[in-house]
Structure formats: structure tokens, C-alpha cells
Amino acid sequence: MLTRQQRGLAIPGLFRMMDDQALDSTTRTWVFQALREISGEDFGDNRAAWKNWTASAQPNTPRL
């Protein structure tokens, strides 16, 4: 099982996937689900809200 910090390291990759227009809708849904589970936040599929969150998140949260 991964620690919270280890799961947080996936955030930059999930953000890259979130912006990938070639991603199919199912995979895109999984990206947002993973972000919700890792962060404990729920901004749905609102990319701007997620980017705002990461910009204002705690100092130990991985940044883009």
C-alpha cells in the first residue's frame, strides 16, 4: 500500500493526463477519480478548480 506522500507524487502525472485531449472519456473519469481519492477534495471534472487547488495546496503537496 502506498503512503499519502507516495500517492501525492502521482498528482503531476494526473494533471498532464487531465489535459490530454487524446484521452478517452473512461480514462479521463478515472483521472478525476484518482485526484479525488488522493486529495480528499472533489472538484468534479473542473480542470481550472483542480489547478487552483494545487496552486494553493499545502507546501508538501507536489506541484506541477
mmCIF file of the N, C-alpha and C atoms, coordinates in Angstrom:
data_MODEL
# 
_entry.id   MODEL 
# 
loop_
_atom_site.group_PDB 
_atom_site.id 
_atom_site.type_symbol 
_atom_site.label_atom_id 
_atom_site.label_alt_id 
_atom_site.label_comp_id 
_atom_site.label_asym_id 
_atom_site.label_entity_id 
_atom_site.label_seq_id 
_atom_site.pdbx_PDB_ins_code 
_atom_site.Cartn_x 
_atom_site.Cartn_y 
_atom_site.Cartn_z 
_atom_site.occupancy 
_atom_site.B_iso_or_equiv 
_atom_site.pdbx_formal_charge 
_atom_site.auth_seq_id 
_atom_site.auth_comp_id 
_atom_site.auth_asym_id 
_atom_site.auth_atom_id 
_atom_site.pdbx_PDB_model_num 
ATOM 1   N N  . MET A 1 1  ? 0.844   -1.174 0.000   1.00 0.00 ? 1  MET A N  1 
ATOM 2   C CA . MET A 1 1  ? 0.000   0.000  0.000   1.00 0.00 ? 1  MET A CA 1 
ATOM 3   C C  . MET A 1 1  ? 0.893   1.243  0.000   1.00 0.00 ? 1  MET A C  1 
ATOM 4   N N  . LEU A 1 2  ? 0.500   2.244  -0.740  1.00 0.00 ? 2  LEU A N  1 
ATOM 5   C CA . LEU A 1 2  ? 1.283   3.467  -0.840  1.00 0.00 ? 2  LEU A CA 1 
ATOM 6   C C  . LEU A 1 2  ? 0.908   4.435  0.269   1.00 0.00 ? 2  LEU A C  1 
ATOM 7   N N  . THR A 1 3  ? 1.895   5.202  0.726   1.00 0.00 ? 3  THR A N  1 
ATOM 8   C CA . THR A 1 3  ? 1.625   6.226  1.720   1.00 0.00 ? 3  THR A CA 1 
ATOM 9   C C  . THR A 1 3  ? 0.935   7.412  1.046   1.00 0.00 ? 3  THR A C  1 
ATOM 10  N N  . ARG A 1 4  ? 0.400   8.306  1.857   1.00 0.00 ? 4  ARG A N  1 
ATOM 11  C CA . ARG A 1 4  ? -0.236  9.515  1.317   1.00 0.00 ? 4  ARG A CA 1 
ATOM 12  C C  . ARG A 1 4  ? 0.766   10.318 0.492   1.00 0.00 ? 4  ARG A C  1 
ATOM 13  N N  . GLN A 1 5  ? 1.986   10.425 0.989   1.00 0.00 ? 5  GLN A N  1 
ATOM 14  C CA . GLN A 1 5  ? 3.021   11.170 0.267   1.00 0.00 ? 5  GLN A CA 1 
ATOM 15  C C  . GLN A 1 5  ? 3.330   10.507 -1.077  1.00 0.00 ? 5  GLN A C  1 
ATOM 16  N N  . GLN A 1 6  ? 3.428   9.189  -1.104  1.00 0.00 ? 6  GLN A N  1 
ATOM 17  C CA . GLN A 1 6  ? 3.701   8.479  -2.351  1.00 0.00 ? 6  GLN A CA 1 
ATOM 18  C C  . GLN A 1 6  ? 2.560   8.669  -3.350  1.00 0.00 ? 6  GLN A C  1 
ATOM 19  N N  . ARG A 1 7  ? 1.317   8.615  -2.877  1.00 0.00 ? 7  ARG A N  1 
ATOM 20  C CA . ARG A 1 7  ? 0.175   8.845  -3.774  1.00 0.00 ? 7  ARG A CA 1 
ATOM 21  C C  . ARG A 1 7  ? 0.203   10.272 -4.309  1.00 0.00 ? 7  ARG A C  1 
ATOM 22  N N  . GLY A 1 8  ? 0.624   11.225 -3.472  1.00 0.00 ? 8  GLY A N  1 
ATOM 23  C CA . GLY A 1 8  ? 0.706   12.620 -3.889  1.00 0.00 ? 8  GLY A CA 1 
ATOM 24  C C  . GLY A 1 8  ? 1.669   12.829 -5.039  1.00 0.00 ? 8  GLY A C  1 
ATOM 25  N N  . LEU A 1 9  ? 2.668   11.963 -5.137  1.00 0.00 ? 9  LEU A N  1 
ATOM 26  C CA . LEU A 1 9  ? 3.637   12.084 -6.231  1.00 0.00 ? 9  LEU A CA 1 
ATOM 27  C C  . LEU A 1 9  ? 3.009   11.826 -7.600  1.00 0.00 ? 9  LEU A C  1 
ATOM 28  N N  . ALA A 1 10 ? 1.839   11.205 -7.612  1.00 0.00 ? 10 ALA A N  1 
ATOM 29  C CA . ALA A 1 10 ? 1.147   10.930 -8.878  1.00 0.00 ? 10 ALA A CA 1 
ATOM 30  C C  . ALA A 1 10 ? 0.397   12.151 -9.405  1.00 0.00 ? 10 ALA A C  1 
ATOM 31  N N  . ILE A 1 11 ? 0.203   13.172 -8.573  1.00 0.00 ? 11 ILE A N  1 
ATOM 32  C CA . ILE A 1 11 ? -0.610  14.325 -8.967  1.00 0.00 ? 11 ILE A CA 1 
ATOM 33  C C  . ILE A 1 11 ? -0.104  15.010 -10.237 1.00 0.00 ? 11 ILE A C  1 
ATOM 34  N N  . PRO A 1 12 ? 1.188   15.308 -10.370 1.00 0.00 ? 12 PRO A N  1 
ATOM 35  C CA . PRO A 1 12 ? 1.626   15.958 -11.614 1.00 0.00 ? 12 PRO A CA 1 
ATOM 36  C C  . PRO A 1 12 ? 1.300   15.137 -12.870 1.00 0.00 ? 12 PRO A C  1 
ATOM 37  N N  . GLY A 1 13 ? 1.474   13.827 -12.801 1.00 0.00 ? 13 GLY A N  1 
ATOM 38  C CA . GLY A 1 13 ? 1.149   12.975 -13.943 1.00 0.00 ? 13 GLY A CA 1 
ATOM 39  C C  . GLY A 1 13 ? -0.344  12.971 -14.231 1.00 0.00 ? 13 GLY A C  1 
ATOM 40  N N  . LEU A 1 14 ? -1.162  12.979 -13.191 1.00 0.00 ? 14 LEU A N  1 
ATOM 41  C CA . LEU A 1 14 ? -2.609  13.030 -13.381 1.00 0.00 ? 14 LEU A CA 1 
ATOM 42  C C  . LEU A 1 14 ? -3.018  14.350 -14.018 1.00 0.00 ? 14 LEU A C  1 
ATOM 43  N N  . PHE A 1 15 ? -2.339  15.440 -13.639 1.00 0.00 ? 15 PHE A N  1 
ATOM 44  C CA . PHE A 1 15 ? -2.642  16.730 -14.250 1.00 0.00 ? 15 PHE A CA 1 
ATOM 45  C C  . PHE A 1 15 ? -2.278  16.726 -15.731 1.00 0.00 ? 15 PHE A C  1 
ATOM 46  N N  . ARG A 1 16 ? -1.176  16.091 -16.077 1.00 0.00 ? 16 ARG A N  1 
ATOM 47  C CA . ARG A 1 16 ? -0.813  16.004 -17.502 1.00 0.00 ? 16 ARG A CA 1 
ATOM 48  C C  . ARG A 1 16 ? -1.872  15.199 -18.251 1.00 0.00 ? 16 ARG A C  1 
ATOM 49  N N  . MET A 1 17 ? -2.329  14.117 -17.650 1.00 0.00 ? 17 MET A N  1 
ATOM 50  C CA . MET A 1 17 ? -3.356  13.294 -18.288 1.00 0.00 ? 17 MET A CA 1 
ATOM 51  C C  . MET A 1 17 ? -4.677  14.059 -18.398 1.00 0.00 ? 17 MET A C  1 
ATOM 52  N N  . MET A 1 18 ? -4.986  14.853 -17.379 1.00 0.00 ? 18 MET A N  1 
ATOM 53  C CA . MET A 1 18 ? -6.221  15.623 -17.370 1.00 0.00 ? 18 MET A CA 1 
ATOM 54  C C  . MET A 1 18 ? -6.290  16.556 -18.582 1.00 0.00 ? 18 MET A C  1 
ATOM 55  N N  . ASP A 1 19 ? -5.150  17.062 -19.016 1.00 0.00 ? 19 ASP A N  1 
ATOM 56  C CA . ASP A 1 19 ? -5.085  17.991 -20.140 1.00 0.00 ? 19 ASP A CA 1 
ATOM 57  C C  . ASP A 1 19 ? -4.894  17.306 -21.490 1.00 0.00 ? 19 ASP A C  1 
ATOM 58  N N  . ASP A 1 20 ? -4.761  15.983 -21.497 1.00 0.00 ? 20 ASP A N  1 
ATOM 59  C CA . ASP A 1 20 ? -4.524  15.241 -22.730 1.00 0.00 ? 20 ASP A CA 1 
ATOM 60  C C  . ASP A 1 20 ? -5.833  15.057 -23.498 1.00 0.00 ? 20 ASP A C  1 
ATOM 61  N N  . GLN A 1 21 ? -5.979  15.771 -24.594 1.00 0.00 ? 21 GLN A N  1 
ATOM 62  C CA . GLN A 1 21 ? -7.215  15.720 -25.384 1.00 0.00 ? 21 GLN A CA 1 
ATOM 63  C C  . GLN A 1 21 ? -7.419  14.375 -26.077 1.00 0.00 ? 21 GLN A C  1 
ATOM 64  N N  . ALA A 1 22 ? -6.380  13.567 -26.188 1.00 0.00 ? 22 ALA A N  1 
ATOM 65  C CA . ALA A 1 22 ? -6.491  12.264 -26.834 1.00 0.00 ? 22 ALA A CA 1 
ATOM 66  C C  . ALA A 1 22 ? -7.032  11.187 -25.890 1.00 0.00 ? 22 ALA A C  1 
ATOM 67  N N  . LEU A 1 23 ? -7.176  11.517 -24.621 1.00 0.00 ? 23 LEU A N  1 
ATOM 68  C CA . LEU A 1 23 ? -7.649  10.556 -23.627 1.00 0.00 ? 23 LEU A CA 1 
ATOM 69  C C  . LEU A 1 23 ? -9.131  10.235 -23.855 1.00 0.00 ? 23 LEU A C  1 
ATOM 70  N N  . ASP A 1 24 ? -9.477  8.956  -23.743 1.00 0.00 ? 24 ASP A N  1 
ATOM 71  C CA . ASP A 1 24 ? -10.890 8.593  -23.886 1.00 0.00 ? 24 ASP A CA 1 
ATOM 72  C C  . ASP A 1 24 ? -11.646 8.974  -22.610 1.00 0.00 ? 24 ASP A C  1 
ATOM 73  N N  . SER A 1 25 ? -12.961 9.039  -22.696 1.00 0.00 ? 25 SER A N  1 
ATOM 74  C CA . SER A 1 25 ? -13.771 9.540  -21.580 1.00 0.00 ? 25 SER A CA 1 
ATOM 75  C C  . SER A 1 25 ? -13.680 8.658  -20.334 1.00 0.00 ? 25 SER A C  1 
ATOM 76  N N  . THR A 1 26 ? -13.538 7.359  -20.502 1.00 0.00 ? 26 THR A N  1 
ATOM 77  C CA . THR A 1 26 ? -13.427 6.471  -19.349 1.00 0.00 ? 26 THR A CA 1 
ATOM 78  C C  . THR A 1 26 ? -12.140 6.737  -18.586 1.00 0.00 ? 26 THR A C  1 
ATOM 79  N N  . THR A 1 27 ? -11.039 6.839  -19.302 1.00 0.00 ? 27 THR A N  1 
ATOM 80  C CA . THR A 1 27 ? -9.753  7.109  -18.651 1.00 0.00 ? 27 THR A CA 1 
ATOM 81  C C  . THR A 1 27 ? -9.768  8.480  -17.987 1.00 0.00 ? 27 THR A C  1 
ATOM 82  N N  . ARG A 1 28 ? -10.360 9.461  -18.653 1.00 0.00 ? 28 ARG A N  1 
ATOM 83  C CA . ARG A 1 28 ? -10.459 10.812 -18.078 1.00 0.00 ? 28 ARG A CA 1 
ATOM 84  C C  . ARG A 1 28 ? -11.253 10.749 -16.762 1.00 0.00 ? 28 ARG A C  1 
ATOM 85  N N  . THR A 1 29 ? -12.316 9.957  -16.713 1.00 0.00 ? 29 THR A N  1 
ATOM 86  C CA . THR A 1 29 ? -13.094 9.790  -15.489 1.00 0.00 ? 29 THR A CA 1 
ATOM 87  C C  . THR A 1 29 ? -12.226 9.206  -14.384 1.00 0.00 ? 29 THR A C  1 
ATOM 88  N N  . TRP A 1 30 ? -11.400 8.223  -14.726 1.00 0.00 ? 30 TRP A N  1 
ATOM 89  C CA . TRP A 1 30 ? -10.508 7.614  -13.731 1.00 0.00 ? 30 TRP A CA 1 
ATOM 90  C C  . TRP A 1 30 ? -9.474  8.613  -13.215 1.00 0.00 ? 30 TRP A C  1 
ATOM 91  N N  . VAL A 1 31 ? -9.004  9.502  -14.097 1.00 0.00 ? 31 VAL A N  1 
ATOM 92  C CA . VAL A 1 31 ? -8.040  10.531 -13.686 1.00 0.00 ? 31 VAL A CA 1 
ATOM 93  C C  . VAL A 1 31 ? -8.651  11.401 -12.593 1.00 0.00 ? 31 VAL A C  1 
ATOM 94  N N  . PHE A 1 32 ? -9.867  11.877 -12.822 1.00 0.00 ? 32 PHE A N  1 
ATOM 95  C CA . PHE A 1 32 ? -10.511 12.736 -11.828 1.00 0.00 ? 32 PHE A CA 1 
ATOM 96  C C  . PHE A 1 32 ? -10.851 11.954 -10.561 1.00 0.00 ? 32 PHE A C  1 
ATOM 97  N N  . GLN A 1 33 ? -11.196 10.692 -10.688 1.00 0.00 ? 33 GLN A N  1 
ATOM 98  C CA . GLN A 1 33 ? -11.466 9.866  -9.512  1.00 0.00 ? 33 GLN A CA 1 
ATOM 99  C C  . GLN A 1 33 ? -10.193 9.718  -8.685  1.00 0.00 ? 33 GLN A C  1 
ATOM 100 N N  . ALA A 1 34 ? -9.069  9.474  -9.339  1.00 0.00 ? 34 ALA A N  1 
ATOM 101 C CA . ALA A 1 34 ? -7.794  9.345  -8.623  1.00 0.00 ? 34 ALA A CA 1 
ATOM 102 C C  . ALA A 1 34 ? -7.442  10.650 -7.915  1.00 0.00 ? 34 ALA A C  1 
ATOM 103 N N  . LEU A 1 35 ? -7.655  11.782 -8.574  1.00 0.00 ? 35 LEU A N  1 
ATOM 104 C CA . LEU A 1 35 ? -7.388  13.076 -7.934  1.00 0.00 ? 35 LEU A CA 1 
ATOM 105 C C  . LEU A 1 35 ? -8.259  13.252 -6.688  1.00 0.00 ? 35 LEU A C  1 
ATOM 106 N N  . ARG A 1 36 ? -9.525  12.875 -6.777  1.00 0.00 ? 36 ARG A N  1 
ATOM 107 C CA . ARG A 1 36 ? -10.413 12.987 -5.611  1.00 0.00 ? 36 ARG A CA 1 
ATOM 108 C C  . ARG A 1 36 ? -9.933  12.110 -4.469  1.00 0.00 ? 36 ARG A C  1 
ATOM 109 N N  . GLU A 1 37 ? -9.564  10.874 -4.790  1.00 0.00 ? 37 GLU A N  1 
ATOM 110 C CA . GLU A 1 37 ? -9.146  9.948  -3.749  1.00 0.00 ? 37 GLU A CA 1 
ATOM 111 C C  . GLU A 1 37 ? -7.822  10.352 -3.114  1.00 0.00 ? 37 GLU A C  1 
ATOM 112 N N  . ILE A 1 38 ? -6.900  10.845 -3.892  1.00 0.00 ? 38 ILE A N  1 
ATOM 113 C CA . ILE A 1 38 ? -5.596  11.247 -3.371  1.00 0.00 ? 38 ILE A CA 1 
ATOM 114 C C  . ILE A 1 38 ? -5.716  12.508 -2.527  1.00 0.00 ? 38 ILE A C  1 
ATOM 115 N N  . SER A 1 39 ? -6.486  13.467 -3.014  1.00 0.00 ? 39 SER A N  1 
ATOM 116 C CA . SER A 1 39 ? -6.527  14.788 -2.368  1.00 0.00 ? 39 SER A CA 1 
ATOM 117 C C  . SER A 1 39 ? -7.569  14.911 -1.272  1.00 0.00 ? 39 SER A C  1 
ATOM 118 N N  . GLY A 1 40 ? -8.620  14.105 -1.351  1.00 0.00 ? 40 GLY A N  1 
ATOM 119 C CA . GLY A 1 40 ? -9.732  14.277 -0.424  1.00 0.00 ? 40 GLY A CA 1 
ATOM 120 C C  . GLY A 1 40 ? -10.628 15.443 -0.825  1.00 0.00 ? 40 GLY A C  1 
ATOM 121 N N  . GLU A 1 41 ? -10.357 16.046 -1.962  1.00 0.00 ? 41 GLU A N  1 
ATOM 122 C CA . GLU A 1 41 ? -11.154 17.156 -2.494  1.00 0.00 ? 41 GLU A CA 1 
ATOM 123 C C  . GLU A 1 41 ? -12.064 16.632 -3.597  1.00 0.00 ? 41 GLU A C  1 
ATOM 124 N N  . ASP A 1 42 ? -13.090 17.406 -3.929  1.00 0.00 ? 42 ASP A N  1 
ATOM 125 C CA . ASP A 1 42 ? -13.972 16.993 -5.021  1.00 0.00 ? 42 ASP A CA 1 
ATOM 126 C C  . ASP A 1 42 ? -14.354 18.202 -5.861  1.00 0.00 ? 42 ASP A C  1 
ATOM 127 N N  . PHE A 1 43 ? -13.611 18.387 -6.931  1.00 0.00 ? 43 PHE A N  1 
ATOM 128 C CA . PHE A 1 43 ? -13.898 19.461 -7.870  1.00 0.00 ? 43 PHE A CA 1 
ATOM 129 C C  . PHE A 1 43 ? -14.475 18.898 -9.168  1.00 0.00 ? 43 PHE A C  1 
ATOM 130 N N  . GLY A 1 44 ? -14.964 17.658 -9.092  1.00 0.00 ? 44 GLY A N  1 
ATOM 131 C CA . GLY A 1 44 ? -15.536 17.030 -10.271 1.00 0.00 ? 44 GLY A CA 1 
ATOM 132 C C  . GLY A 1 44 ? -14.525 16.975 -11.404 1.00 0.00 ? 44 GLY A C  1 
ATOM 133 N N  . ASP A 1 45 ? -14.958 17.354 -12.602 1.00 0.00 ? 45 ASP A N  1 
ATOM 134 C CA . ASP A 1 45 ? -14.048 17.347 -13.748 1.00 0.00 ? 45 ASP A CA 1 
ATOM 135 C C  . ASP A 1 45 ? -13.668 18.779 -14.148 1.00 0.00 ? 45 ASP A C  1 
ATOM 136 N N  . ASN A 1 46 ? -13.696 19.686 -13.165 1.00 0.00 ? 46 ASN A N  1 
ATOM 137 C CA . ASN A 1 46 ? -13.366 21.092 -13.388 1.00 0.00 ? 46 ASN A CA 1 
ATOM 138 C C  . ASN A 1 46 ? -11.846 21.279 -13.332 1.00 0.00 ? 46 ASN A C  1 
ATOM 139 N N  . ARG A 1 47 ? -11.219 21.304 -14.503 1.00 0.00 ? 47 ARG A N  1 
ATOM 140 C CA . ARG A 1 47 ? -9.756  21.402 -14.580 1.00 0.00 ? 47 ARG A CA 1 
ATOM 141 C C  . ARG A 1 47 ? -9.239  22.666 -13.920 1.00 0.00 ? 47 ARG A C  1 
ATOM 142 N N  . ALA A 1 48 ? -9.901  23.786 -14.114 1.00 0.00 ? 48 ALA A N  1 
ATOM 143 C CA . ALA A 1 48 ? -9.451  25.048 -13.519 1.00 0.00 ? 48 ALA A CA 1 
ATOM 144 C C  . ALA A 1 48 ? -9.479  24.978 -11.992 1.00 0.00 ? 48 ALA A C  1 
ATOM 145 N N  . ALA A 1 49 ? -10.515 24.372 -11.430 1.00 0.00 ? 49 ALA A N  1 
ATOM 146 C CA . ALA A 1 49 ? -10.602 24.236 -9.973  1.00 0.00 ? 49 ALA A CA 1 
ATOM 147 C C  . ALA A 1 49 ? -9.485  23.354 -9.433  1.00 0.00 ? 49 ALA A C  1 
ATOM 148 N N  . TRP A 1 50 ? -9.177  22.268 -10.136 1.00 0.00 ? 50 TRP A N  1 
ATOM 149 C CA . TRP A 1 50 ? -8.083  21.402 -9.694  1.00 0.00 ? 50 TRP A CA 1 
ATOM 150 C C  . TRP A 1 50 ? -6.754  22.141 -9.745  1.00 0.00 ? 50 TRP A C  1 
ATOM 151 N N  . LYS A 1 51 ? -6.544  22.909 -10.794 1.00 0.00 ? 51 LYS A N  1 
ATOM 152 C CA . LYS A 1 51 ? -5.280  23.651 -10.908 1.00 0.00 ? 51 LYS A CA 1 
ATOM 153 C C  . LYS A 1 51 ? -5.189  24.729 -9.827  1.00 0.00 ? 51 LYS A C  1 
ATOM 154 N N  . ASN A 1 52 ? -6.312  25.363 -9.506  1.00 0.00 ? 52 ASN A N  1 
ATOM 155 C CA . ASN A 1 52 ? -6.330  26.322 -8.400  1.00 0.00 ? 52 ASN A CA 1 
ATOM 156 C C  . ASN A 1 52 ? -5.978  25.632 -7.092  1.00 0.00 ? 52 ASN A C  1 
ATOM 157 N N  . TRP A 1 53 ? -6.536  24.444 -6.890  1.00 0.00 ? 53 TRP A N  1 
ATOM 158 C CA . TRP A 1 53 ? -6.281  23.695 -5.668  1.00 0.00 ? 53 TRP A CA 1 
ATOM 159 C C  . TRP A 1 53 ? -4.791  23.387 -5.515  1.00 0.00 ? 53 TRP A C  1 
ATOM 160 N N  . THR A 1 54 ? -4.165  22.896 -6.561  1.00 0.00 ? 54 THR A N  1 
ATOM 161 C CA . THR A 1 54 ? -2.762  22.535 -6.442  1.00 0.00 ? 54 THR A CA 1 
ATOM 162 C C  . THR A 1 54 ? -1.886  23.769 -6.239  1.00 0.00 ? 54 THR A C  1 
ATOM 163 N N  . ALA A 1 55 ? -2.303  24.905 -6.788  1.00 0.00 ? 55 ALA A N  1 
ATOM 164 C CA . ALA A 1 55 ? -1.537  26.135 -6.615  1.00 0.00 ? 55 ALA A CA 1 
ATOM 165 C C  . ALA A 1 55 ? -1.621  26.642 -5.181  1.00 0.00 ? 55 ALA A C  1 
ATOM 166 N N  . SER A 1 56 ? -2.718  26.344 -4.495  1.00 0.00 ? 56 SER A N  1 
ATOM 167 C CA . SER A 1 56 ? -2.890  26.853 -3.142  1.00 0.00 ? 56 SER A CA 1 
ATOM 168 C C  . SER A 1 56 ? -2.789  25.756 -2.081  1.00 0.00 ? 56 SER A C  1 
ATOM 169 N N  . ALA A 1 57 ? -2.425  24.542 -2.468  1.00 0.00 ? 57 ALA A N  1 
ATOM 170 C CA . ALA A 1 57 ? -2.361  23.412 -1.539  1.00 0.00 ? 57 ALA A CA 1 
ATOM 171 C C  . ALA A 1 57 ? -1.206  23.573 -0.553  1.00 0.00 ? 57 ALA A C  1 
ATOM 172 N N  . GLN A 1 58 ? -1.213  22.718 0.414   1.00 0.00 ? 58 GLN A N  1 
ATOM 173 C CA . GLN A 1 58 ? -0.182  22.734 1.454   1.00 0.00 ? 58 GLN A CA 1 
ATOM 174 C C  . GLN A 1 58 ? 1.210   22.617 0.833   1.00 0.00 ? 58 GLN A C  1 
ATOM 175 N N  . PRO A 1 59 ? 2.243   23.136 1.509   1.00 0.00 ? 59 PRO A N  1 
ATOM 176 C CA . PRO A 1 59 ? 3.598   23.103 0.967   1.00 0.00 ? 59 PRO A CA 1 
ATOM 177 C C  . PRO A 1 59 ? 4.118   21.709 0.619   1.00 0.00 ? 59 PRO A C  1 
ATOM 178 N N  . ASN A 1 60 ? 3.646   20.664 1.289   1.00 0.00 ? 60 ASN A N  1 
ATOM 179 C CA . ASN A 1 60 ? 4.153   19.314 0.999   1.00 0.00 ? 60 ASN A CA 1 
ATOM 180 C C  . ASN A 1 60 ? 3.398   18.624 -0.123  1.00 0.00 ? 60 ASN A C  1 
ATOM 181 N N  . THR A 1 61 ? 2.426   19.319 -0.724  1.00 0.00 ? 61 THR A N  1 
ATOM 182 C CA . THR A 1 61 ? 1.702   18.744 -1.851  1.00 0.00 ? 61 THR A CA 1 
ATOM 183 C C  . THR A 1 61 ? 2.514   18.952 -3.121  1.00 0.00 ? 61 THR A C  1 
ATOM 184 N N  . PRO A 1 62 ? 2.749   17.888 -3.883  1.00 0.00 ? 62 PRO A N  1 
ATOM 185 C CA . PRO A 1 62 ? 3.533   18.040 -5.121  1.00 0.00 ? 62 PRO A CA 1 
ATOM 186 C C  . PRO A 1 62 ? 2.906   19.054 -6.052  1.00 0.00 ? 62 PRO A C  1 
ATOM 187 N N  . ARG A 1 63 ? 3.720   19.868 -6.656  1.00 0.00 ? 63 ARG A N  1 
ATOM 188 C CA . ARG A 1 63 ? 3.267   20.897 -7.575  1.00 0.00 ? 63 ARG A CA 1 
ATOM 189 C C  . ARG A 1 63 ? 3.487   20.436 -9.011  1.00 0.00 ? 63 ARG A C  1 
ATOM 190 N N  . LEU A 1 64 ? 2.887   21.136 -9.943  1.00 0.00 ? 64 LEU A N  1 
ATOM 191 C CA . LEU A 1 64 ? 3.095   20.859 -11.371 1.00 0.00 ? 64 LEU A CA 1 
ATOM 192 C C  . LEU A 1 64 ? 4.448   21.366 -11.794 1.00 0.00 ? 64 LEU A C  1 
# 
